[in-house]
């Protein structure tokens, strides 16, 4: 007959008993980045310069005795 000393054995052996439960990582998320799109702005139409005394525009009138009047471009 065998008489043991100590608490009764319930569960897995000692080293395994103290390990934490396994951690399962969530599934990876796949992120697809869209390429950067650069839009080149359209060139502004050139401004015209008007000479009031010559009743004409540059470059058709090459010189003007007074200050040129800048005419803003018209958009269609």
N, CA, C and O of each residue as an XYZ file, in Angstrom:
304
protein
N       0.837     -1.169      0.000
C       0.000      0.000      0.000
C       0.888      1.240      0.000
O       1.900      1.283      0.698
N       0.498      2.272     -0.802
C       1.278      3.511     -0.919
C       0.455      4.653     -0.337
O      -0.729      4.799     -0.643
N       1.091      5.454      0.500
C       0.439      6.633      1.079
C       1.244      7.841      0.623
O       2.429      7.953      0.939
N       0.614      8.742     -0.112
C       1.298      9.938     -0.588
C       1.064     11.120      0.330
O       0.062     11.186      1.042
N       2.023     12.072      0.304
C       1.895     13.277      1.132
C       1.770     14.475      0.174
O       2.554     14.598     -0.767
N       0.809     15.336      0.409
C       0.621     16.522     -0.422
C      -0.801     16.603     -0.942
O      -1.618     15.712     -0.707
N      -1.080     17.675     -1.644
C      -2.451     17.831     -2.148
C      -2.720     16.848     -3.280
O      -1.791     16.378     -3.938
N      -3.965     16.546     -3.499
C      -4.289     15.667     -4.609
C      -4.005     16.385     -5.941
O      -4.007     17.615     -5.988
N      -3.768     15.649     -6.988
C      -3.416     16.189     -8.291
C      -4.682     16.391     -9.110
O      -5.397     15.434     -9.408
N      -4.959     17.657     -9.479
C      -6.083     17.978    -10.368
C      -5.545     18.811    -11.523
O      -5.035     19.902    -11.267
N      -5.619     18.395    -12.709
C      -5.225     19.178    -13.859
C      -3.875     18.794    -14.415
O      -3.299     17.785    -14.008
N      -3.350     19.598    -15.358
C      -2.092     19.291    -16.028
C      -0.895     19.460    -15.093
O      -1.034     20.051    -14.022
N       0.272     18.955    -15.476
C       1.446     19.075    -14.627
C       1.840     20.535    -14.396
O       1.384     21.423    -15.116
N       2.667     20.777    -13.415
C       3.016     22.111    -12.921
C       3.514     23.077    -13.991
O       2.964     24.176    -14.069
N       4.498     22.765    -14.813
C       4.998     23.797    -15.737
C       3.923     24.268    -16.721
O       3.849     25.460    -17.019
N       3.101     23.365    -17.223
C       2.086     23.750    -18.197
C       0.969     24.541    -17.537
O       0.374     25.411    -18.173
N       0.682     24.266    -16.316
C      -0.437     24.864    -15.616
C      -0.293     26.383    -15.503
O      -1.300     27.090    -15.486
N       0.932     26.897    -15.425
C       1.137     28.332    -15.190
C       1.351     29.128    -16.481
O       1.519     30.345    -16.410
N       1.351     28.509    -17.623
C       1.498     29.252    -18.881
C       0.211     30.017    -19.172
O      -0.879     29.513    -18.898
N       0.319     31.224    -19.724
C      -0.905     31.955    -20.084
C      -1.557     31.309    -21.309
O      -0.892     30.603    -22.068
N      -2.830     31.547    -21.498
C      -3.486     30.959    -22.671
C      -2.908     31.574    -23.948
O      -2.409     32.699    -23.912
N      -2.964     30.874    -25.047
C      -2.405     31.412    -26.298
C      -3.188     32.643    -26.753
O      -4.400     32.727    -26.555
N      -2.481     33.601    -27.367
C      -3.103     34.825    -27.873
C      -3.219     34.703    -29.387
O      -2.242     34.403    -30.074
N      -4.396     34.935    -29.887
C      -4.622     34.869    -31.322
C      -4.737     36.293    -31.859
O      -5.586     37.068    -31.417
N      -3.886     36.624    -32.804
C      -3.900     37.960    -33.391
C      -5.070     38.087    -34.347
O      -5.438     37.114    -35.005
N      -5.668     39.286    -34.435
C      -6.759     39.460    -35.396
C      -6.215     39.383    -36.821
O      -5.024     39.600    -37.043
N      -7.067     39.081    -37.769
C      -6.579     38.988    -39.153
C      -6.029     40.343    -39.623
O      -6.522     41.400    -39.230
N      -5.016     40.285    -40.458
C      -4.373     41.505    -40.958
C      -5.323     42.249    -41.880
O      -6.061     41.648    -42.660
N      -5.286     43.580    -41.773
C      -6.083     44.412    -42.670
C      -5.191     44.868    -43.809
O      -4.092     45.374    -43.582
N      -5.656     44.692    -45.010
C      -4.883     45.086    -46.186
C      -5.339     46.477    -46.602
O      -6.517     46.700    -46.880
N      -4.395     47.406    -46.642
C      -4.690     48.783    -47.020
C      -4.004     49.055    -48.353
O      -2.786     48.927    -48.475
N      -4.791     49.427    -49.339
C      -4.248     49.752    -50.655
C      -4.365     51.262    -50.822
O      -5.468     51.804    -50.887
N      -3.220     51.934    -50.891
C      -3.234     53.379    -51.048
C      -3.324     53.738    -52.519
O      -2.639     53.157    -53.361
N      -4.174     54.698    -52.811
C      -4.324     55.158    -54.184
C      -3.143     56.065    -54.531
O      -2.672     56.814    -53.675
N      -2.662     56.008    -55.764
C      -1.542     56.868    -56.135
C      -1.970     58.332    -56.131
O      -3.128     58.656    -56.396
N      -1.023     59.202    -55.827
C      -1.294     60.628    -55.811
C      -1.376     61.135    -57.246
O      -0.505     60.857    -58.071
N      -2.425     61.876    -57.523
C      -2.635     62.411    -58.868
C      -2.402     63.911    -58.814
O      -3.036     64.620    -58.033
N      -1.500     64.383    -59.640
C      -1.227     65.805    -59.728
C      -1.884     66.342    -60.988
O      -1.726     65.785    -62.075
N      -2.624     67.432    -60.828
C      -3.297     68.056    -61.957
C      -2.589     69.369    -62.241
O      -2.512     70.252    -61.388
N      -2.082     69.474    -63.444
C      -1.393     70.691    -63.854
C      -2.447     71.742    -64.185
O      -3.282     71.519    -65.062
N      -2.423     72.894    -63.492
C      -3.419     73.909    -63.819
C      -3.179     74.464    -65.224
O      -2.048     74.534    -65.706
N      -4.265     74.847    -65.850
C      -4.142     75.409    -67.194
C      -3.468     76.771    -67.092
O      -3.655     77.513    -66.127
N      -2.694     77.069    -68.100
C      -2.020     78.358    -68.118
C      -3.055     79.461    -68.305
O      -3.971     79.352    -69.121
N      -2.883     80.522    -67.528
C      -3.804     81.650    -67.638
C      -3.578     82.342    -68.980
O      -2.445     82.450    -69.450
N      -4.648     82.803    -69.582
C      -4.455     83.509    -70.852
C      -3.660     84.794    -70.608
O      -3.764     85.405    -69.544
N      -2.884     85.187    -71.582
C      -2.061     86.374    -71.369
C      -2.922     87.629    -71.267
O      -3.980     87.728    -71.889
N      -2.448     88.579    -70.473
C      -3.153     89.851    -70.355
C      -2.769     90.741    -71.532
O      -1.662     90.662    -72.064
N      -3.693     91.569    -71.910
C      -3.447     92.514    -72.993
C      -3.171     93.881    -72.384
O      -3.644     94.198    -71.292
N      -2.401     94.680    -73.102
C      -2.111     96.042    -72.678
C      -2.619     96.991    -73.758
O      -2.325     96.823    -74.941
N      -3.382     97.983    -73.332
C      -4.034     98.904    -74.259
C      -3.405    100.289    -74.146
O      -3.110    100.763    -73.049
N      -3.205    100.923    -75.286
C      -2.697    102.293    -75.328
C      -3.858    103.197    -75.746
O      -4.292    103.153    -76.897
N      -4.367    104.023    -74.813
C      -5.529    104.845    -75.147
C      -5.268    105.853    -76.268
O      -6.139    106.057    -77.114
N      -4.094    106.488    -76.297
C      -3.855    107.509    -77.327
C      -3.697    106.890    -78.717
O      -4.075    107.504    -79.714
N      -3.136    105.670    -78.788
C      -2.950    105.011    -80.088
C      -4.156    104.155    -80.462
O      -4.226    103.639    -81.577
N      -5.092    104.000    -79.553
C      -6.287    103.170    -79.775
C      -5.896    101.772    -80.277
O      -6.464    101.254    -81.238
N      -4.899    101.174    -79.587
C      -4.465     99.843    -79.996
C      -3.895     99.050    -78.834
O      -3.669     99.575    -77.744
N      -3.674     97.795    -79.092
C      -3.172     96.857    -78.085
C      -1.746     96.456    -78.417
O      -1.341     96.424    -79.579
N      -0.965     96.137    -77.326
C       0.368     95.586    -77.502
C       0.196     94.128    -77.902
O      -0.671     93.486    -77.308
N       0.890     93.561    -78.798
C       2.114     93.976    -79.490
C       1.859     94.701    -80.814
O       2.804     95.032    -81.530
N       0.575     94.951    -81.143
C       0.308     95.638    -82.412
C       0.796     97.092    -82.354
O       1.251     97.635    -83.361
N       0.701     97.712    -81.191
C       1.256     99.051    -80.972
C       2.519     98.856    -80.151
O       2.439     98.346    -79.033
N       3.667     99.238    -80.658
C       4.942     98.962    -80.004
C       5.293     99.972    -78.913
O       5.977     99.616    -77.953
N       4.850    101.202    -79.031
C       5.180    102.211    -78.016
C       3.936    103.031    -77.714
O       3.047    103.200    -78.549
N       3.910    103.534    -76.478
C       2.766    104.307    -76.028
C       3.290    105.515    -75.253
O       4.092    105.340    -74.336
N       2.861    106.742    -75.593
C       3.380    107.917    -74.894
C       2.914    108.005    -73.438
O       3.567    108.667    -72.632
N       1.833    107.372    -73.092
C       1.385    107.375    -71.688
C       1.471    105.943    -71.139
O       1.957    105.039    -71.820
N       1.003    105.750    -69.923
C       1.079    104.427    -69.281
C       0.124    103.452    -69.963
O      -0.989    103.812    -70.347
N       0.581    102.220    -70.104
C      -0.251    101.173    -70.684
C      -1.370    100.831    -69.701
O      -1.179    100.888    -68.486
N      -2.524    100.481    -70.232
C      -3.660    100.051    -69.406
C      -3.751     98.535    -69.543
O      -3.922     97.995    -70.636
N      -3.632     97.868    -68.397
C      -3.701     96.395    -68.430
C      -5.151     95.967    -68.537
O      -5.990     96.366    -67.730
N      -5.437     95.157    -69.532
C      -6.790     94.644    -69.762
C      -6.818     93.206    -69.269
O      -6.071     92.375    -69.786
N      -7.668     92.879    -68.273
C      -7.695     91.506    -67.792
C      -8.224     90.551    -68.859
O      -9.066     90.940    -69.668
N      -7.750     89.326    -68.872
C      -8.213     88.366    -69.877
C      -9.666     87.978    -69.645
O     -10.140     87.932    -68.509
N     -10.358     87.704    -70.732
C     -11.744     87.263    -70.654
C     -11.760     85.735    -70.663
O     -10.979     85.099    -71.371
N     -12.646     85.169    -69.879
C     -12.799     83.714    -69.902
C     -13.975     83.376    -70.794
O     -15.019     84.022    -70.706
N     -13.831     82.388    -71.642
C     -14.925     82.032    -72.580
C     -16.100     81.407    -71.877
O     -17.089     81.057    -72.520
